[in-house]
């Protein structure tokens, strides 16, 4: 009977820990999810579009107008990656 009382008290302590740790744990998870979601918001897409239009070549803008944002952005990032790999020419 002595062991049963100890087990019951241990379960009560575990439930109390769970009750105290679960809300802050959920808050931390929600904050982390917000940080992941923030770059995916419409405002950041607008910023990316503005940057794209400022730096895109006329060919990339033509792709944007005819095919949409995603293919034009792929073309833009491909050019940026290839431009970093190639040696710079003196003008």
Secondary structure, DSSP 8 states (H G I E B T S, - for coil): -HHHHHHHHHHHHHHHHHHHHHHHHHHHHHHHHHHHHHTTSHHHHHHHHHHHHHH--HHHHHHHHHH-HHHHHHHHHHHHHHHHHS-----
